Amino acid sequence: MERTSAGWSELKSLGAPFENIDIMRLSASSNGTYYFDPYTKKLDTPLRYSRLIDGKYERPYKLCRA
């Protein structure tokens, strides 16, 4: 979804590699990395990230514990 002069556009797919992931929240860093939490019924899935490399997003990886 994108902001338009009239409000918001229709939903848009993030495309591969996110097509089969139900994402609850997504944030993007200034370098294009996506950070998100996938939805599962148990709500037990760890946060993940995917870096933008050469114009394409890599497969998502789990964030490790600090």
N, C-alpha and C positions, 0 to 999 in steps of 0.2 A: 504494500500500500504506500502511496506517495502523497504528500501534501500538494494540493492544487489550488488555484485561485478561488475555486468554489468550495473548498473543504478538503476531502480525501478521495483518492481514487479507489477503484475496486481492489480487492485482495489480489496479490500477485504471488506466484510460486517463487521460492528461492532457487528452485532447480536442483540439479545434482550438486552435492551429495545429500541434500536435505529432503528429498521428495518423500521418503518413507519414515520421517521422524516427526512426531507430534511435538511441536515446540510451544511451551507455555510463555516464556519470556525470552527476548533476544536483545542483546546490546552489541553495538559495533564500536570498536576502538578507532582512533584516528588513523591507524595503518590498515584498517579494513578487516581486522580479525573479528569474527563473531564469537560471542560468549553466550551460551544459552542453557536452559534446563529443559530437557525432554520430559514429556508427560508420560507417566505410566500409572496404572490403577493403584499400585502399591506406593506410589510417590517416593520411590527409593532409588531413582536413577541419579547418578552424580552429575554435577555441572560439566559441560563440555565446551570445547573451543574448536574453531576451524580457522586456519590462517589463509589469507588471500595471497597466492603465489603465482606470479606470471599471469594474472587476470583470472585465475580459477581458484575455487576453494578446495582445499585438501579435505580428506575424510576427517570427521570429527574425532577428537581425542578427549579422554577424561582429564579433568583438572586434578592434579595430585593434591593431597592434603599438605598444609603448611607445617 
